[in-house]
Amino acid sequence: MIRVLLADDQPLIRAGFKALLELAEDITVVGEAGNGGEAVELCRLLRPDVALLDVRMPLLDGIQATRRIGADAELDTVRVVILTNYALDEYVFAALRAGASGFLVKDIEPAHLLESVRVAARGEALLSPSVTRRLIEEYVSTPPRPVPGPGLERLTDREREVLSLVATGMSNDEIAVHLTISHATAKTHVSRIMAKLGARDRAQLVVHAYESGLVTPGSR
C-alpha cells in the first residue's frame, strides 16, 4: 500500500485529491496538512511514501518544506511531489533544486495522478519528463557559467552518457535500447550515478546534468 500525505491550504482541493487517490486499491491518504510546517511534522510522524505538496502555502511554502524534508536523514524514503497550477513555474524548479522528485499540475487527469504517485513511490522515473525538462531549460538557459557539480568528475564516460540521456527524460528501458544494453545494466548505471552524485532520484539527476553544464538547453 502506497501511503500519501496531502498538503494544500485549500481544503476543497485536498478533498478532491484525496477522493481521487483513494479510488485506487493500492493507495491510501494517511494525512492532510494546511501548510508546509504541518506537512514536515506529519512526514516525521507518519513517514509517508509520497508527499504531495502545494508549492504556495502559508507559514512555510512547498519549497521550504521540501528542503526540510530532504535535509532530514530519517525522511530519505519520502518522495516529495510538488503541486502547481502552472506547468512552467519558477517555484517548481526551485523545489526540484530543494529535493523534490517532480511535479504535477493540479488539472492532471485522474488516471495520470494515480500512476504518477505510483511512479514517485517507486522512484523509478521522473514525473512528466518532457514538461519538467522544458521547465529546467527555461530556468537554466542563461546561467552565468556552468560549474561542474560535486562528484561529476567521478563518473565514467559511460555514466556521463547515461546521465545525459536521463536528462532528456529517457526511462531505463529507453536508455537500454538507445545504448544497446540490457535493462538491468541501464538500471545499474543510473543507480551508481545517483550514489556518486548523492542524488535522491532521477529528478535530481536532471537538475545536476543541466546545472553542471553536462547537458545544455535545447540539446538532444
C-alpha positions in Angstrom: 0.0 0.0 0.0 1.4 3.4 -1.0 1.0 5.9 1.8 0.4 9.5 0.7 0.4 12.8 2.6 -1.5 15.7 1.1 -0.6 19.3 1.8 -2.6 22.3 0.4 -4.0 25.3 2.1 -7.4 24.9 0.3 -9.5 22.1 2.0 -11.6 21.7 -1.2 -8.6 20.8 -3.3 -7.3 18.4 -0.6 -10.7 16.7 -0.5 -10.7 16.4 -4.3 -7.2 14.8 -4.5 -8.0 12.5 -1.6 -11.2 11.3 -3.2 -9.3 10.5 -6.4 -6.3 8.9 -4.7 -8.5 6.6 -2.6 -10.2 5.2 -5.7 -7.1 3.1 -6.1 -6.8 -0.1 -4.1 -3.0 0.3 -3.7 -3.0 4.0 -2.4 -4.2 5.5 0.9 -4.0 9.0 2.2 -2.5 8.9 5.7 -2.6 12.6 6.5 -3.5 16.1 5.4 -1.8 19.4 6.1 -2.8 23.0 5.5 0.7 24.5 5.4 4.3 23.4 4.9 5.1 23.3 8.6 2.4 20.9 9.2 3.5 18.8 6.2 7.0 18.5 7.6 5.8 17.5 11.0 3.4 14.9 9.6 6.1 13.5 7.4 8.2 12.9 10.5 5.2 11.4 12.3 3.6 9.3 9.6 6.6 8.6 7.3 4.5 8.6 4.0 5.9 7.1 0.8 4.9 10.2 -1.2 4.2 13.7 0.0 2.1 15.8 -2.4 2.9 19.5 -1.5 1.3 22.6 -2.9 4.1 25.0 -4.0 2.4 28.0 -2.4 1.2 27.6 1.2 1.1 29.9 4.2 3.7 29.9 7.0 6.0 27.6 5.2 5.7 27.1 1.4 6.3 23.9 -0.5 9.9 24.8 -1.4 10.9 25.3 2.2 9.0 22.2 3.3 10.7 20.2 0.6 14.1 21.5 1.7 13.5 20.5 5.3 12.2 17.0 4.3 15.2 16.5 2.1 17.6 17.6 4.8 16.2 15.1 7.3 18.1 11.8 7.0 15.2 10.0 8.7 12.9 11.0 5.8 15.2 9.9 3.0 12.5 7.5 1.8 9.8 10.2 1.4 9.4 11.3 -2.2 8.1 14.8 -2.5 6.0 15.8 -5.5 5.1 19.5 -5.9 1.5 20.5 -6.9 1.2 23.7 -9.0 -1.4 25.5 -11.1 1.1 26.2 -13.9 3.3 23.9 -16.0 6.1 26.5 -16.1 6.5 27.9 -12.6 9.8 29.4 -11.3 8.9 28.0 -7.9 8.7 24.4 -9.2 12.4 24.5 -10.4 13.4 25.8 -7.0 11.6 22.9 -5.5 13.4 20.4 -7.7 16.7 22.0 -6.6 15.5 21.6 -3.0 15.0 17.9 -3.4 11.5 17.3 -4.9 11.1 14.3 -7.1 9.0 16.0 -9.6 5.8 18.0 -10.0 2.2 17.7 -11.1 -0.2 20.4 -12.5 -3.4 20.5 -10.5 -5.6 19.9 -13.5 -4.0 16.5 -14.1 -6.2 13.6 -15.3 -7.2 11.2 -12.5 -5.6 8.2 -14.1 -2.3 10.1 -14.6 -2.4 11.3 -11.0 -2.7 7.7 -9.7 0.1 6.4 -12.0 2.3 9.4 -11.1 2.0 8.6 -7.4 3.0 5.0 -8.1 6.0 6.1 -10.2 7.1 8.5 -7.5 6.8 5.8 -4.8 9.0 3.5 -6.8 11.5 6.3 -7.5 12.0 4.8 -11.0 11.2 7.7 -13.3 10.9 11.4 -13.4 7.3 12.7 -13.4 6.2 14.5 -16.6 9.7 14.3 -18.1 9.0 16.5 -21.2 7.4 19.2 -19.2 10.0 19.0 -16.4 12.8 19.2 -18.9 11.2 22.2 -20.6 10.9 23.9 -17.2 14.5 23.2 -16.4 15.7 24.6 -19.7 13.6 27.7 -19.1 15.4 28.5 -15.8 18.9 27.4 -16.6 19.1 28.7 -20.2 21.2 31.7 -19.2 23.4 30.7 -16.3 26.4 32.9 -15.8 28.7 29.9 -16.1 28.1 26.2 -15.8 30.1 24.8 -12.8 30.7 21.1 -12.6 28.9 19.7 -9.6 30.5 17.7 -6.9 31.1 14.1 -8.0 30.7 14.7 -11.7 34.4 14.1 -12.2 34.0 10.7 -10.6 31.7 9.5 -13.3 33.0 7.2 -16.1 32.5 8.2 -19.7 29.6 5.7 -20.0 28.0 7.1 -16.8 28.2 10.6 -18.2 26.5 9.4 -21.3 23.7 7.7 -19.3 23.3 10.9 -17.2 22.8 13.0 -20.3 20.1 10.6 -21.5 18.4 10.7 -18.1 18.3 14.5 -18.5 16.4 14.1 -21.8 13.6 12.3 -19.9 14.5 8.8 -21.1 13.4 5.8 -19.0 15.8 2.9 -18.2 14.2 0.9 -21.0 14.7 3.7 -23.5 18.3 4.1 -22.4 18.9 0.4 -22.8 17.6 0.5 -26.3 19.5 3.6 -27.2 22.8 2.2 -25.9 22.1 -1.4 -26.9 22.5 -2.7 -23.4 20.2 -4.6 -21.1 17.6 -3.0 -18.9 19.5 -4.3 -15.8 22.7 -2.7 -17.0 20.9 0.6 -17.6 19.3 0.5 -14.2 22.7 -0.3 -12.6 24.3 2.7 -14.3 21.6 5.0 -13.1 21.9 3.7 -9.5 25.6 4.1 -9.5 25.3 7.7 -10.9 22.8 8.6 -8.2 25.1 7.2 -5.5 28.2 9.1 -6.8 26.3 12.4 -7.1 24.3 12.0 -3.9 21.0 12.3 -5.8 17.7 11.1 -4.2 16.1 10.3 -7.5 16.1 10.9 -11.3 14.7 14.5 -10.9 17.9 15.4 -9.0 20.0 13.8 -11.8 18.3 16.0 -14.4 18.9 19.2 -12.3 22.6 18.2 -11.8 23.1 17.5 -15.5 21.9 20.9 -16.5 23.5 22.9 -13.7 26.9 21.2 -14.2 26.8 22.0 -17.9 26.9 18.4 -19.0 23.7 19.0 -20.9 22.8 22.3 -22.3 19.3 23.7 -23.0 17.9 22.7 -26.4 20.3 19.7 -26.8 19.0 16.2 -27.5 
